Amino acid sequence: MAEPKRLRQIARPFVVEGPSGVCVRDRLKGMTTEDEQVLRAVGAHMGRLASADLARRVRDGLRHSAEAWADRKRELTAVSSSRWAGSVTARTHDQWGLSRRAQHAHLQTLDAGIREIRHRLSLPLGERGTWGKSGGYRSRREWFQKSRRLTVLEGRYELVRARHETGRVPVVRGGRRLLNQRHRLAAAGRTPDRWRAEWETARWFLTADGESGKKFGNQTIRVSPDGEMAIKLPAPLAGLANAKHGRYVLTARVCFSHRGEEWRDRVTSNRSVAYRIHFDVERGRWYLDASWTRKALPVVPLDTLRTGGVIGVDMNADHLAAWLLDVHGNPVGEPRRFDYDLTGTTGRRDAQLRHTLTRLLRWAKTSGVRAVAIEDLDFTDSTTRERHGRSRRFRQLISGIPTAKLRARLVGMCAETGIGVIAVDPAYTSRWGAEHWQKPLAGSKRQTSRHAAAAVAIGRRALGHRIRRRAAPPRDDRSDRRGHRTTQAGLDARVREGDRPRIPGPRTRSDGAGRGAHAVDQGTQDRSGCPAEHVSWKQDASSLGSQERYRRFRSPVPPVR
């Protein structure tokens, strides 16, 4: 007997909290050659110090302590400044922690792949998989290749586990992607000089943390409300200063177009603002990023967001499928599809996501909804390629869905437009949406896709309704000629028309007064005036003549006289 299917527990929907920080960017225009030379010298000097500090932190591993942190900061202060040293050690700590978490995730991926291969190798060839478990391999050749891969994964797992236990993490300042391009410059489309310029620029360190209570919120990189920018030079480069207290004032002016008033208010009130200067080698431009922590916005209750209905959004590798649902879970209007192309550079992919979400939120504002419903996707059950066997296209499809980036971007943009985000459990949304909503929502002029049906399922789960539609009654009890309307109706919807009230007096020639109490009231029909049954019946010659002419005109056979 086959094992019964077991559905996993469905988590409750929740409201996603808004972003806790803000980052804006402005281009540094009008810089002189001297300004660029000073910035390059400061970035290269602090970059060397940051690399040495990160190497020491990696060597310490799990033996690192607060005393070791203080020693590192004191050594950096002697060759830079106390504030530069604080920024360097803080970035080193964050970078080591990020690499540590990535190493742990890689360890879990290797472990999942090893367990999956062992399970499939233990099954006979060609055995079909059961509910939630994979089957055996298809051929002896595939079985042999996977046995070799199992040996490779086990060796890699032991190596990563040994590093993880000692606290040693692999980390590259400048990025591993750029480092690997050094060995294939032709494929990357770069010359050695171009690669060297990008590599050195990526390893610069021109970041300064903000300080509340200090002048303009930052003592290292200071930007005044009128746009004047000054940098506190490290001790070995103090001879390049052109202002008091070892500072260098740039000729470029800063003017943040986006959130300029908010930034100016923080700078004027001396609240902390962190700055980062970076150089774009491809464009040859300098940029300044300003970031600060914003006050936590109040989280709107879930019941409040449901009052105006929601827009269910199904995330896919190349588009967003969305459908508007009212408060009762009924699909309203036509489904929407927002396409995007995630090929090309990182900047282009980010621009595609921003443009797509802008169109989605513009539609949400015009529709009057207060929330957008999305799936809480992270693909934790599909982190290994061994899960799907030969399905390379399916693995590429899963890896191509920008779940984390799209959700982070959506939460940030929704916080600015005043629209909430409701995250729901992604379990069975595509399957149940296609089962219960794809066919009923299709028509002669509209083909409902599986993704649009999944968007309806996501929206209904966010509203607290069941995904399954209301079951139709028996055929003899259906009130419509083409079948019962199984779409859910709201409590405030107009009920069916009631019985016609009794009117004393003769109604027809064959019905006396007080009869026909269960006939439908014809006065509620879309006609001009009330029908003649509501008044005393009276026959005249004109009406008989018109009826006779109408009967003769419609009759295919001439009447017998």
C-alpha positions in Angstrom: 0.0 0.0 0.0 1.3 3.4 -1.0 2.2 5.8 1.8 -0.4 8.5 2.3 0.5 12.0 1.3 1.3 14.2 4.3 0.9 17.9 4.0 3.3 20.0 5.9 2.1 22.6 8.4 1.2 26.0 6.8 2.7 29.0 8.6 0.6 32.0 9.2 1.0 35.1 7.1 2.9 38.0 8.7 3.6 41.7 8.0 7.2 42.3 6.8 9.0 45.1 8.7 10.3 48.0 6.8 14.0 48.8 6.2 16.0 50.2 9.1 18.5 52.2 7.0 18.7 54.7 4.1 21.4 55.1 1.5 21.6 57.9 -1.1 24.3 58.6 -3.7 25.6 61.7 -5.4 28.3 62.2 -8.1 31.3 64.3 -7.2 31.5 66.8 -10.1 34.1 69.4 -10.8 37.0 67.6 -9.1 40.6 68.7 -9.9 43.6 66.6 -10.6 44.9 67.3 -7.1 41.6 66.2 -5.6 41.8 62.9 -7.4 45.5 62.3 -6.4 44.6 62.9 -2.7 41.7 60.5 -2.8 43.8 57.9 -4.5 46.5 58.2 -1.9 44.2 58.1 1.0 42.2 55.1 -0.4 45.4 53.1 -1.2 46.9 53.8 2.2 43.8 52.9 4.2 43.3 49.9 1.9 46.6 48.4 2.8 45.8 48.9 6.5 42.4 47.3 6.1 43.9 44.2 4.3 46.5 43.7 7.0 43.8 44.0 9.7 41.6 41.5 8.0 44.4 39.0 7.6 45.2 39.3 11.3 41.5 38.8 12.2 41.3 35.7 10.0 44.5 34.3 11.7 43.0 34.8 15.1 39.9 32.8 14.2 37.8 31.8 17.2 40.6 33.0 19.6 39.7 36.6 18.9 38.6 38.6 21.9 37.8 42.2 22.9 41.4 42.7 24.0 42.7 41.6 20.6 40.2 44.1 18.9 41.5 46.9 21.1 45.2 46.0 20.2 44.4 46.1 16.5 42.7 49.5 16.9 45.6 51.0 18.7 48.1 49.8 16.1 45.9 51.3 13.3 45.5 54.6 15.2 49.3 55.2 15.1 49.4 55.1 11.3 46.0 56.8 10.6 43.7 58.2 13.2 41.4 56.9 15.9 38.3 57.4 13.8 39.8 55.8 10.7 40.9 52.9 12.9 37.4 52.4 14.3 35.9 52.3 10.8 38.5 49.8 9.6 38.1 47.4 12.6 34.3 47.6 12.3 34.4 46.7 8.6 36.8 43.9 9.3 34.5 42.4 12.0 31.5 42.6 9.6 33.3 41.1 6.7 34.6 38.2 8.9 31.1 37.6 10.2 29.6 37.6 6.7 32.2 35.1 5.5 31.6 32.9 8.5 27.8 32.7 7.8 28.5 32.0 4.1 30.9 29.2 5.2 28.2 27.7 7.4 25.6 27.8 4.6 28.1 26.1 2.2 28.6 23.4 4.8 24.9 22.8 5.0 24.7 22.6 1.2 27.4 20.0 1.0 25.8 18.0 3.8 22.4 18.0 2.0 24.1 16.9 -1.3 25.9 14.0 0.5 22.7 12.8 2.2 20.7 13.0 -1.0 23.3 11.0 -3.1 23.6 8.4 -0.4 19.9 7.9 -0.3 19.6 7.6 -4.1 22.6 5.2 -4.3 20.9 2.9 -1.8 17.8 2.4 -4.0 17.6 0.0 -6.9 18.1 1.4 -10.4 15.0 3.0 -11.9 12.9 2.9 -8.7 10.4 5.7 -8.6 10.4 8.3 -5.8 7.8 8.5 -3.1 6.1 11.5 -1.7 8.8 14.0 -0.7 11.7 11.7 -1.5 13.8 11.1 -4.6 14.0 7.8 -6.4 16.9 5.7 -7.7 19.1 6.7 -10.5 18.1 5.8 -14.1 21.1 3.9 -15.3 24.2 2.2 -14.1 26.3 4.9 -15.7 24.6 7.6 -13.8 24.9 5.6 -10.6 28.7 5.3 -11.1 29.2 9.0 -11.8 27.2 9.9 -8.7 29.3 7.5 -6.6 32.4 9.4 -7.7 30.8 12.7 -7.0 29.9 11.5 -3.5 33.6 10.9 -2.8 34.4 14.5 -4.0 31.7 16.0 -1.9 32.8 14.1 1.2 36.4 15.3 0.8 35.3 18.9 0.3 32.9 18.6 3.3 35.8 17.5 5.6 38.0 20.4 4.4 35.3 23.0 5.0 34.3 21.5 8.3 37.9 21.6 9.6 38.1 25.3 8.6 34.8 26.0 10.2 35.8 24.4 13.5 39.0 26.5 13.8 37.3 29.7 12.6 39.3 30.2 9.5 37.2 31.7 6.7 38.2 32.3 3.0 37.7 36.0 2.3 39.1 38.2 -0.5 39.2 42.0 -0.3 38.1 43.2 -3.7 35.9 40.3 -4.5 36.5 36.7 -5.5 34.8 37.2 -8.9 37.2 39.9 -9.8 40.1 37.8 -8.6 39.1 34.8 -10.7 38.8 37.1 -13.8 42.6 37.6 -13.7 43.1 34.1 -15.1 40.6 34.6 -18.0 40.8 38.2 -19.1 39.9 37.5 -22.7 36.6 35.8 -21.7 35.9 38.7 -19.3 36.6 41.3 -22.0 39.3 43.1 -20.0 42.9 44.1 -20.6 45.6 43.6 -17.9 45.7 47.3 -17.3 41.9 47.6 -17.0 41.8 44.7 -14.6 44.6 46.1 -12.5 42.8 49.4 -12.2 39.6 47.7 -11.1 41.4 45.5 -8.7 43.2 48.3 -6.9 40.1 50.5 -6.8 38.1 47.7 -5.3 40.6 47.3 -2.5 40.6 51.0 -1.5 39.1 52.0 1.8 37.3 55.3 1.9 34.6 54.7 4.4 33.9 56.6 7.6 31.3 55.9 10.2 29.1 58.7 11.6 29.1 60.1 15.1 26.1 61.7 16.7 26.8 65.0 18.4 29.8 65.8 16.3 29.9 68.6 13.7 27.7 67.6 10.7 27.5 64.1 12.1 30.9 62.9 10.9 34.5 63.9 11.9 36.4 61.9 9.2 34.5 62.8 6.1 32.6 66.0 6.8 30.0 67.4 4.4 28.3 70.7 5.3 24.7 71.5 4.5 25.8 73.7 1.6 27.7 70.8 0.0 31.3 71.5 1.1 33.3 68.3 1.6 36.4 67.9 3.7 38.4 64.7 4.6 40.5 64.1 7.7 43.8 62.9 6.3 45.7 60.0 8.0 48.9 60.9 9.9 51.4 59.8 7.2 49.5 62.0 4.6 49.0 65.1 6.7 51.4 67.1 4.5 48.7 67.0 1.7 46.2 69.1 3.8 45.0 72.4 2.6 42.9 73.3 5.7 43.2 73.4 9.4 43.6 70.3 11.6 45.0 68.1 8.9 42.0 68.3 6.6 41.7 68.5 2.8 38.8 70.4 1.3 37.6 69.2 -2.1 36.6 71.6 -4.8 33.6 69.3 -5.7 30.2 70.2 -4.2 27.7 67.6 -2.9 24.0 68.0 -3.6 21.8 64.9 -2.9 18.8 65.1 -5.2 17.1 62.1 -3.6 16.2 62.6 0.1 18.2 65.8 0.1 16.0 67.5 2.7 16.2 64.5 5.0 19.9 64.4 4.7 20.2 68.2 5.3 18.1 67.9 8.4 20.4 65.3 9.9 23.5 67.2 9.0 22.2 70.4 10.5 21.2 68.8 13.7 24.6 67.0 14.0 23.1 63.5 13.8 25.3 60.6 12.6 25.8 60.1 8.8 28.2 57.5 7.4 29.9 58.2 4.1 31.7 56.1 1.5 33.7 57.4 -1.5 34.3 55.1 -4.5 35.5 55.4 -8.0 33.9 53.9 -11.1 36.7 52.8 -13.4 34.4 52.1 -16.4 32.9 55.6 -16.4 35.8 57.4 -14.8 33.5 59.1 -12.2 33.7 59.6 -8.4 30.7 59.0 -6.2 29.7 59.7 -2.6 27.3 57.5 -0.7 25.6 58.7 2.5 23.8 56.3 4.8 22.1 56.6 8.2 19.8 54.6 10.4 16.2 55.7 10.3 13.7 55.5 13.1 11.8 52.3 13.1 8.4 52.8 11.4 5.3 51.4 13.2 4.2 48.1 11.8 0.6 48.3 10.6 -1.5 45.4 12.0 -2.4 42.6 9.6 -6.1 43.1 10.0 -5.8 46.7 9.0 -3.9 45.9 5.8 -6.6 43.4 4.8 -9.4 46.0 4.9 -8.8 47.2 1.3 -7.9 43.9 -0.3 -4.5 42.9 -1.5 -2.5 42.2 -4.7 -1.2 38.7 -4.8 2.2 38.5 -6.5 3.9 35.3 -7.8 7.6 35.7 -8.3 9.2 34.0 -11.3 12.5 33.9 -13.0 11.5 36.4 -15.8 8.3 38.1 -14.6 5.9 38.9 -11.8 2.3 37.6 -12.0 -0.1 39.7 -10.0 -3.9 39.8 -9.5 -6.0 42.2 -7.5 -8.3 40.6 -4.8 -11.0 42.3 -2.8 -11.4 41.8 0.9 -13.5 38.6 0.4 -10.8 36.9 -1.7 -12.5 37.4 -5.1 -10.3 38.2 -8.1 -11.1 41.6 -9.5 -10.4 42.7 -13.1 -7.7 41.2 -15.2 -4.4 39.7 -14.2 -1.2 41.7 -14.7 2.2 40.5 -15.8 5.4 42.5 -15.2 8.3 41.3 -17.2 12.0 41.8 -16.4 15.3 40.6 -17.9 18.0 39.7 -15.4 20.9 39.4 -17.8 23.8 41.7 -18.0 25.6 43.6 -15.3 24.6 44.0 -11.7 23.5 47.6 -12.2 21.3 46.6 -15.1 19.6 43.8 -13.2 19.0 46.1 -10.3 17.5 48.7 -12.7 15.2 46.0 -14.1 13.9 45.1 -10.7 13.3 48.7 -9.7 11.5 49.5 -12.9 9.3 46.4 -12.5 8.4 47.1 -8.9 7.7 50.8 -9.8 5.0 49.6 -12.2 3.6 47.2 -9.7 3.4 49.8 -6.9 1.9 52.4 -9.2 -0.9 49.9 -10.0 -1.3 49.2 -6.3 -1.7 52.9 -5.6 -4.3 53.4 -8.3 -6.2 50.3 -7.1 -6.5 51.6 -3.6 -5.1 48.5 -1.8 -3.1 48.8 1.3 -0.8 45.7 1.0 1.0 43.5 -1.5 1.2 39.7 -0.7 4.3 37.8 -1.7 5.7 34.4 -0.9 8.3 34.0 1.9 10.7 32.1 -0.4 14.3 31.1 0.4 14.5 27.6 -1.3 16.0 26.0 1.8 14.7 22.6 0.7 16.4 23.0 -2.7 19.9 24.2 -1.8 21.5 21.1 -3.4 21.7 20.3 -7.1 21.3 16.6 -6.3 17.7 17.2 -5.3 16.5 17.5 -8.9 18.8 15.0 -10.6 19.1 15.7 -14.3 16.8 18.7 -14.3 19.5 21.3 -15.1 17.0 23.7 -16.6 14.9 23.5 -13.4 18.0 24.1 -11.3 18.9 27.1 -13.4 15.3 28.3 -13.0 15.4 28.2 -9.3 18.8 29.9 -9.0 17.6 32.6 -11.4 14.7 33.8 -9.3 15.9 36.9 -7.4 14.1 36.1 -4.2 16.3 37.9 -1.7 17.1 41.0 -3.9 13.5 41.4 -5.1 12.1 41.1 -1.6 14.5 43.6 -0.1 13.9 46.0 -2.9 10.1 45.6 -2.7 10.1 46.2 1.1 12.2 49.3 0.7 10.0 50.8 -2.1 6.8 49.9 -0.3 7.9 51.6 2.8 8.3 54.9 0.8 4.9 54.6 -0.8 2.9 53.6 2.3 2.0 50.1 1.1 2.5 47.1 3.4 4.0 43.8 2.5 2.4 40.5 3.7 4.6 37.4 3.5 2.8 34.0 3.3 3.9 30.4 3.4 4.8 29.3 -0.2 3.6 25.7 0.4 1.3 24.4 -2.4 0.4 27.9 -3.7 1.2 27.0 -7.4 -0.3 23.5 -7.1 -3.6 24.5 -5.4 -3.9 27.7 -7.4 -3.8 25.7 -10.7 -6.1 23.1 -9.3 -8.9 25.5 -8.0 -8.5 28.7 -9.9 -6.8 28.3 -13.3 -9.7 26.8 -15.1 -12.6 28.8 -13.5 -10.8 32.1 -14.2 -10.2 31.2 -17.9 -12.7 32.3 -20.6 -13.1 32.4 -24.3 -11.0 35.6 -24.5 -8.6 35.0 -21.6 -6.2 32.1 -20.9 -5.3 32.1 -17.2 -1.7 31.0 -16.6 -0.6 28.9 -13.8 1.4 31.8 -12.3 -1.7 34.1 -12.3 -3.7 31.3 -10.5 -0.8 31.1 -8.0 -1.1 34.9 -7.4 -4.8 34.4 -6.5 -3.8 31.6 -4.1 -1.1 33.9 -2.5 -3.6 36.7 -2.1 -6.3 34.5 -0.6 -3.8 33.1 1.9 -2.7 36.6 2.9 -6.3 37.6 3.5 -6.9 34.6 5.7 -9.1 32.7 3.3 -8.8 29.1 2.2 -7.3 28.7 -1.2 -9.9 26.1 -2.2 -13.0 27.6 -3.9 -16.5 27.0 -2.5 -17.9 23.6 -3.6 -20.8 23.8 -6.0 -24.2 22.4 -4.9 -25.9 19.5 -6.6 -26.9 20.2 -10.2 -30.7 20.2 -9.4 -30.1 23.0 -6.8 -28.1 25.3 -9.0 -29.7 28.6 -9.6 -28.0 29.6 -12.9 -28.6 28.1 -16.3 -24.9 27.6 -16.9 -24.0 26.3 -13.5 -23.7 27.7 -10.0 -21.4 30.7 -9.4 -18.8 29.3 -7.2 -16.8 32.5 -6.8 -17.0 33.8 -3.3 -19.3 36.7 -2.7 -19.1 39.3 0.0 -21.5 39.9 2.8 -22.5 43.2 1.5 -23.3 41.8 -2.0 -26.9 42.2 -3.3 -29.0 39.1 -2.4 -31.3 37.4 -4.9 -34.6 39.1 -5.6 -37.4 38.2 -3.2 -41.0 37.3 -3.7 -43.4 39.8 -5.3 -45.6 41.5 -2.6 -49.3 40.8 -2.6 -51.4 43.5 -4.2 -55.2 43.3 -3.6 -57.5 43.3 -6.6 -57.6 41.4 -9.9 -54.1 40.8 -11.4 -54.8 38.8 -14.6 -57.8 37.2 -16.3 -56.9 33.8 -14.9 -55.7 34.8 -11.4 -57.8 36.2 -8.7 -57.0 38.7 -6.1 -54.4 37.6 -3.5 -52.9 34.8 -5.7 -49.5 34.4 -7.3 -47.8 35.3 -4.0 -44.6 33.5 -5.0 -44.1 35.1 -8.4 -40.9 37.3 -8.8 -41.5 41.0 -8.6 -41.2 42.3 -12.1 -40.9 45.8 -10.9 -37.3 45.1 -10.0 -36.4 44.4 -13.6 -34.5 46.9 -15.7 -37.5 48.3 -17.4 -39.0 51.7 -17.7 -41.8 52.0 -15.2 -43.6 49.3 -13.3 -45.3 46.4 -15.2 -49.0 46.4 -15.8 -49.6 43.6 -13.2 -49.3 46.1 -10.4 -52.4 48.0 -11.5 -55.9 47.0 -12.4 -55.9 45.1 -15.7 -57.6 46.7 -18.6 -57.7 45.8 -22.3 -58.1 48.2 -25.1 -58.3 47.8 -28.9 -55.0 49.4 -29.6 -53.2 46.8 -27.5 -55.0 44.0 -29.2 -54.2 45.3 -32.6 -50.6 45.6 -31.9 -50.4 42.2 -30.4 -52.2 40.7 -33.5 -49.8 42.5 -35.8 -46.8 41.2 -33.8 -48.1 37.7 -33.9 -48.6 37.7 -37.6 -45.2 39.2 -38.2 -43.5 36.5 -36.1 -45.5 33.5 -37.2 -43.9 31.6 -40.1 -47.3 30.3 -41.3 -50.2 32.6 -42.2 -53.1 32.4 -39.7 -56.1 30.4 -40.7 -59.2 32.7 -41.1 
